Amino acid sequence: MKILITGAAGFIGSAVVDEMLSEGHEVVGIDNINSYYDTALKYARLAKAGIRQDEIREDRIVQSVTGTAYRFAKVDITDRVGLARLFASERFDAVANFAAQAGVRYSLENPYAYVSSNVVGFLNLLEDCRQYGVDKLVFASSSSVYGAGLQTPYRESLVTDTPVSLYAATKKSDELMAYAYSRLFGIKATGLRFFTVYGPWGRPDMAPYIFMKAITEGRPIHVFNHGRMSRDFTFISDTVAGVKAAMGHTPVSEVPFAVYNVGNSSPVSLLDFIRSLENVTGRKADMRMEGMQAGDMQCTYADISLISEECGYSPKVGLDEGIARFYEWFKAYNGNG
């Protein structure tokens, strides 16, 4: 199968590239390599897959030096013309979309970036899937669509029309647009609501990386809502397993559309999470307690029964093991391993 993977220099996208290549698929990855966080990490992820930074140019497809099955192009999904040109020339069988403007808090400061990438860019992908006969679309949604005040664990059947951030609203918009295209044009579309993904090659703007870096450097960490928060931390390999399960499954309903939670289904309190970081690093965290931040959710908790029953998904990595594996990568990447 020939697969387009967007956001291929990102955390989840790069991990999915590795998995799809290991499964024997032909992969084309694209990414705009924006500066939302340090691009050195993005280029390092690409280099891991054999894409050399000095070879990357706008609208040029670069061949991986580690195998013929992977190629990469610096393309932004908001570039309607450039994206359509790629679809026309490559003729993909499937698309896995992980390109998005990420981050809940950043959406309070830069709302237009979210609508441009997460709504307009996603519409471009839907149109190209329609125009160029792509049979299968899997795309990243988010646990943030559940908003506030809903009962836990979160089931996909819950009404999700009360987002607490613009980021969440754009992700819900993606689900609605994908459903419409699935209903109108028969595109087999599956949205995946990811729950707090962490692990090696993880994003430096997320709590696992921020907290680990601060603790190892002896700096204070800001603990919001005075630690009265919990998250369904999901290790990257389990997240990729969810993507793989969704790629191999076709919704059997009249409209070939589905949404699944991809989580660990085991929420951990923020304070217990910090204790796990302390244990693995051997250092005590200097915690500065603060109030709740706008756009935050107090608890996330995935009910994964639907994806387990329909796709055979089963997470394997618990928090302590996942944090230990993350720490080993963190030390190696930052030159102190």
N, C-alpha and C positions, 0 to 999 in steps of 0.2 A: 504494500500500500504506500502511496506517495502522500505525505502529510506536510501541511504547512503549520508550523508552530510559531505563533507570535509571542513577543516578549521573551525571545530565546536567550537574551542576555540577563534576564531576571532570575530571581530565586527559584520559583516553581517551574518556569518555562525551561530553564537550562537543565533542571533535573528530569523533566519530561523528555527533552531531547535525548539525554543519555539513555533513558529507558526505551524509547521508541527505536533508537539505533540498535540497542542490544536485542530487540525483538526482530530485527532484520528488515525494518521499514526504511524506505528512502525518505529523508527529511530535508526540508528547506526551512531555515529559521530566519525570522526577521525581528528587528528591534530598532528603535530610534536612538538608543543609548543616551537618554537625556540625563541631566545633572541633578535630578531630584535627590539622589545620594551619590557618593563617590563613584565615578565611572571606572576607577581602577578595579573595583570588585567586579563590575560587569565585564570588563575586558578579560579579567582573570577567569571568569566562568567560561567565556568564549574560548580562551586559550586552552582550557581543560578539554574542550571538544575539538581542538585542532584548528581553530580559527585565529590566525595571526592578526594582531592589531594593526600592523603596518600595511596590511593588505586591504583593510576595510575602507571603502569609498562609498559615496552616495550612489544608490541605484546600481551598484556593481555586485554581482554574486561571487562570493569567495568560496573556493573549494577547501574543505578541511584537509589538513596535512596528515591526519591519522586514518582517513578512510574516504572512499569515494561516495559513500551513502549520505554524507552530510555536506550541505552548502549553506552559506549565510549571506544575507543582504541587509544593509542598513536602510530600512524602509519604515516610515511612520504610517500607522494605519489611518491617520487623518489625511494623508496624501491620497486623495481619491484617484487621481490619474496614475500615479506610480504603483499603487496597489492593484488597480485593475490590469495594468500592463503585466504585472507579475503573474496574476491569475491566468491571463490569456496565454502567456508563454509556457507556464508550468503545468496547467491542467491537473490540479490536485484532486485526490480522492477524498481527503478529509482535512478538516481544519481544527486545530486546538488553539483557542485564543486565551493567552495570558497577558496580553498587552493592555495596560490600563494605567491611569494615574492613580497611584496607591496612596494610602494614608488618610485616616479619618480627620485628624486635627489640621492637616495641611489644607483640607477642603474648605475650612473656615476662612482661610486667607486667600486662596486662589481658586475660586469656584469655576471660573471659565476653563481652566485647564482640565477639570473633571468632565465637564459637559463635552468639551472638544474631543478628548480621548475616549472616554467611557461611553458616550452616547453617539456622537457623530462618527467616531472611528469604528465603533461596533456596527453602526448602520452600514458603513462602507463594506465591512466584511460580510454582512448579511446579503447585501446587494450583489457582491461578487460571487458568493456561494450560489445565489439564484441564477445569475447571468452565465456562470461558467460551469454549471452542473455538478457542484460539489454535493456529494451524497450525505456526508456526516459532518456535524459541527458540535464540538464540545467546548464549553466556555466557562471561564472563572466567574462565579458570582461570589457572594460573601455572607458569612453569618451575620454581618451587620444589618442585613435586610430585616431581621426579626425585630429591630427597634427595642423599645422599652415596654415593660409591663406585661409581657406575654408569659404564659406559664412555661416552665421548663420540665423536662427537656424539650428543646425546640423540634417540632415535627414539621415536615414540609407542608402539611395541610393547614397550618396556622395562617390566619390573615396577616399579611405583611404590608400594610399600607400606612404605618406610622413610623417612618424612619427618623432617627435622631441626628442624622448628618446628611449633607449633600452627597457624600461618597456612597452612603447606603442607598440614597434615592437613585443614583445613577446605575447602581448594580441591579436594583429592582427594575429599572427601565430596560436594562438589557434582557432580563427574563421576559418581560412583556413583549418587547420587539421580537425576540426569538420565537415566542409562541405564535405571534401573528404570522411570521414568515413560514413557520412550520405548518400552520393551518392553511395558509394561502397557497404555498408553493411546494409543500411536501418535504421540506428540508428536515432531516432527522437531527433534531437539536436537543442537546442535554446541557443544562446548567448545573454547576457544582458549587454549593455553598461551603466554602472552606472555613475552617475554624482554627485560628491562631497557629499558623504553620511556623515551625522552627527547625533548626538543625544546621549541619554544615553548609556553608555558602549562603547563610541566611542574611536577611536585610539588616543593615546597620541602623535603620530608623525604628526598629521594633524592639520591644522590651527585653527579650532574651539577650540580644547583642548589646543594647545600651547598658543594661544592668551588669552583664558579665564584664564588659570593658571598664565600667566605673569601679566595680568591686576589685578587679585585678590591679587597677591603678590607684586604689585607695581614695577614690573620690566618692562623694555622697550620691545617693540615688533618690529620686523624687517618687514617693509612694502615694498615689492618688486615692481619694476616698478613704484615707487613713488605713489602707490595706484591706478594706471590706469589699473586695472584688474577687471574682474567680473566672478562670478561662479554661476552655477545653483545648489545651495544648496538643497539637497534632504533629508528630514527627514527619519530616519531609518524605521519607520512604513510604510511610502510610498514606500521605497525600498523593504521591505518585501512583500508588497502588489503586487509589480511588479513581484517578484519571484513567488508568489502564482498564479498570473494570468498566467504566462508562464508555470508553472507546470500543470495547468489545460487545456492547449491549445496545440493542435497538428497541426503543419504546414500542410497546405493542398496542397502545391505545389508538383510537381513530385519528387523533392528531399525534404525529410521531414526535412528541415533545415530552421531556421529563426534567424535573429538578430534584437533585439529591443533596443531602448533607454529607460532607466528608469531614469527619472529626474522629476524636478518640473516644468520645462518649464517656468521659471521665474528668469532669471539671476539677481544677486544682485552685485552691485559694492563693491569692497573690503572695501572702506571707509564707505559705508552704513552698511556693515556687522560688522565692528568694532564699529560703533555707536550703533548697536543693542546690542553688548556685553557690551558697556558702560552703556546703559540704564538698562539692567537687573542686572548688578553687582553694579550699583551706583558709579562706579569709572571711572576716566578719563584714557584713554590709553596714555602711553608715546611712541609715534610713532617715529621710526628711519627710514627715507626714504632711500631706496636703489634701485639700478638698477635691471633690469630683470635678473633672474637666468636661466642658461642653462637648457633646458628641460621643462621649464614652458610654459603654453599657456596663452595668454592674456585674452581670453574669452571662456567660455563654455556655451552652450545654447541648450537644448534638444528639438527637435521637437518630441513630444510624440503621434502624431496623429496615427501612425501605431499600436502601442501597445494598444492605446485606442480603435481603431476601431476593431482590431482582438481579443483582450483579455479582453476588458472592464476595462482597467487600468485608474484610475483617482486619482492623488495625492490630499491629504486633508490638509496638515499641512504647513502653511506659515512660513516665517523665524522668525518673532517675537515670535510666539507661540512655534516654535521648539527650539529657543535659550532659552526661559524661562524654558521649560521642561528639556533641557540639563543642565541648570544651577542648577536646583533642584537636579538632579542626581549627578552632579559634587560636590556640597557641601556635600551631604550625603556620597559619596564614599571617599572623602578626609577628612572626619571627622569634617567638620565645618558646617553641616547642622542642 
